Amino acid sequence: MKRFLTSILLFSILITFGSKEVRAYSINGSNSLHTFLMPVDTLKPKVNTLGVDSMNVPCKNEYWDPPVSLEDNANTDMEMRPFLVVGNTLPLNSNGKPFCDKAGFFKAFYIVRDLSSNV
């Protein structure tokens, strides 16, 4: 039972790091070699805007990014947050923030990378 739990714990840790193949010795003293073949993550992550598909920003007001969630088959939202890039085509005000100074259509875009480098 202890060996089984050790293998499960090791397997859980390896899934987190996204390894493709890992060989590890058992720590129960039997010196048995375990090989874990991990599925390759080839699916691209997805960015979901939460409740906002389009928005109107009044002239002379700053733009704010709507909240988003990051979805992937192998990585969590929190794991991918450092790799989230948010941008838009609005001009910047003197404080460096996106600002609506004229009427028009502008785009916001989101790019995210998961831990397997799928974009």
Secondary structure, 3 states (H helix, E strand, C coil): CHHHHHHHHHHHHHHHHCCCEEEEECCCCCCCEEEEECCCCCCCCEEEECCCCCCCCCCCCECCCCCEEEECCCCCHHHHHHHEEEEECCCECCCCCEECCCCCCCCEEEEECCCCCCC
